[in-house]
Amino acid sequence: MTTGNEMRLLPWAGPEGKPCYLSTDDRDGHMSRLADNLEAVQLGMAAELLEQAMEVLGDEDAELEALRLLVTDLTGALRQTLRVATSRGHLLAVSELRSGCETTHPYLR
């Protein structure tokens, strides 16, 4: 099993919105693959939402309700994307530490 500082932040929240973590040495295990797949889906949905946002913002006659819905959807997508970035950044940092490389990026230290 991995140590506490090597646990993977999963792309879903637990009860009461608390973060969920995975402790495993098997990056190809069922839960790791499930997390990888969900991250890919979340990032794909964020990309599609970005395209929709560009359309709505380009419409000078867009209704206020459409803009509110867009902001709500973008907020959720940004939250998911940040969770993925945090998880992948941590995994990258752990991987570099294991290989003896040091990162110069402040968010990955």
C-alpha positions, 0 to 999 in steps of 0.5 A: 500500500502507498503511504499517506502522502502518496494517496491519489485524490479521486475525481469524486467526492464522498459524503458531505462533499469530502475528498476521496482518496485511493491508497494502492500500489497498483496503478492499473487496478480497477479503482485506478482505471475507474478514476482515470476513465472518470477524469477523462469523461470530466475533462471531455465534458469541460471541453464541450461546455467551453465550446457551448460557453463560447456560443452563448457569449457570442450571442448578444441576445442571450437571455439572463437565465441562459447566462446563469445556467452557463455560469453554474455549469462552468463552475461545476466543470472548473471544480472537477477540472481542478480536482483532476489537475490536483490529483494528476499534479500530485501523481506527477510529483510522486512519480518524479520523487520515486525516479529521483527527479526534482520538479521546479513547478511550485504547485507540484512540490 
